[in-house]
Structure formats: structure tokens, C-alpha cells
Amino acid sequence: MSSQIGDNSAAARNRAPIYQALAPWLSSDARVLEIGSGQAVHARYVIAQRPDIAWQMSEAPAGLAALCDSLAREPITAQPTPITLDVRQAWPAGRFTMIFGANVAHIMPMAAVRALFERGAPALMAGGCLCLYGPFFDTQETPGAGNQRFDAALQARDPAMGLRTRQALDALAEAAGLVPAACDVMPQDNRLLIWSKR
Ligand SMILES: C[S@@+](CC[C@H](N)C(=O)[O-])C[C@H]1O[C@@H](n2cnc3c(N)ncnc32)[C@H](O)[C@@H]1O
């Protein structure tokens, strides 16, 4: 079964395999921008393994207070202060080696997913990568029952939410100058999709 909306226990279960899949893409001078950091579950875990990298957490305005509360309870030291970032608005200056988002593409409306690619690609250095983790559909595959149920539950909650197809994301990536680089199969029928900048 796929991740639930804002489910920190799912994030905690998945953080280790996500880190293992991201690790080959994290160079010693990595500068990561995380979209929708939630309560910093992934940031906390990756930074604990790799204190040498710079991890910029961000949250949409509605999620920033929960992120800051989590960091107040359990601080992460020697990393940039989290920033407010709605992917449809202005992005931070600076080039990143990686943009990472876990469980964000099925929560954002499609216009925001499009903005994530359009505005994210210019924020990447040449050779940098955009990585999205979560449940996705693939038009070439029969969807798993868990992902179908999750998609139906999302759409019942908000018709703008829902699982995206890998092919739709590939099209957005290509239009933004990114090329498919990896599709890692992850536990519970999730994927880590990676596109790199030429
Ligand atoms: C299901 S939560 C995932 C949180 C965290 N990444 C995790 O895996 O535990 C979805 C996240 O997407 C963020 N989000 C939704 N719309 C957004 C937008 N337009 N721009 C940036 N973040 C957004 C939410 O604020 C929320 O943190």
C-alpha cells in the first residue's frame, strides 16, 4: 500500500530505502533543495548519514509551521534555515545539484507539478537531477490495487489530487530540458523517479 497523506510513520519506514537509492546521486559537494519537507523525516535521516552535504528544506506556506515545530523539538544543526517555497511562486536563487521531493506529486495539483519541473529545471546545475519519490502510475503497467485505492481516496478528498503517470512526468521533464535517468522500484509499490539536466 502506498503512502498516506502526511503520514509520518510511512515516511519513517521509507526513509532508509530512499536514502540508499539517493546515495549514488549525492556527491560530496551536493546542494539539495527539498520540496515539501513535511516534518523533516527525510532531511533528518539523510543529513545524519551525510553531514557533509547541504540540504535546504522548504515548505509551502501552509506547511511551514509544522516543519518549524518539528525542528524546534529536534533541531538539525549546520544546515540552511528552512525556506517557504510554493513551487508555483518564486524559487530561491542558487544552483542545486539535486531537487528532491517525497510524496509531493500526488498532493499538488497538476499545475503545481508542471511548475515544479518548469521552475525546478533552471534551479539545477548542469548534470544535476530532479528526484521524486512516491506512488505513481505507469501507462505500460497494470496498476497495483493499493495504488488504485490510494488514488481513489485522494480524488475523493480533492479531485485535484491523485497519482501522476510516469509518462506525464517524463513529458514535463523533457519540456524542461531534463532526461529520464532512473526509475527505482521501492517498497510498497512506490518509485524513485530521477531526471537529469543535460
Ligand atoms: C504528503 S506531504 C509529504 C511530506 C514529506 N515530504 C514526507 O514525505 O513525509 C505533501 C507535501 O507537499 C507539500 N506541498 C503541497 N503543495 C505544494 C506546493 N504547491 N509547493 C510546495 N510544496 C507543496 C505539502 O506542504 C506537504 O508538505
The ligand as a Gaussian input file, in Angstrom:
#p B3LYP/6-31G(d) Opt

LIG

0 1
 C        2.189000      14.109000       1.872000
 S        3.130000      15.509000       2.323000
 C        4.783000      14.846000       2.209000
 C        5.693000      15.418000       3.234000
 C        7.119000      14.819000       3.238000
 N        7.808000      15.078000       2.010000
 C        7.090000      13.338000       3.527000
 O        7.295000      12.533000       2.626000
 O        6.848000      12.996000       4.693000
 C        2.990000      16.534000       0.880000
 C        3.787000      17.822000       0.981000
 O        3.653000      18.566000      -0.234000
 C        3.660000      19.932000       0.117000
 N        3.078000      20.750000      -0.967000
 C        1.817000      20.693000      -1.445000
 N        1.636000      21.616000      -2.391000
 C        2.822000      22.281000      -2.523000
 C        3.269000      23.338000      -3.340000
 N        2.454000      23.941000      -4.231000
 N        4.554000      23.762000      -3.219000
 C        5.384000      23.160000      -2.334000
 N        5.014000      22.144000      -1.526000
 C        3.742000      21.715000      -1.614000
 C        2.824000      19.962000       1.388000
 O        3.002000      21.160000       2.104000
 C        3.343000      18.738000       2.112000
 O        4.448000      19.008000       2.904000

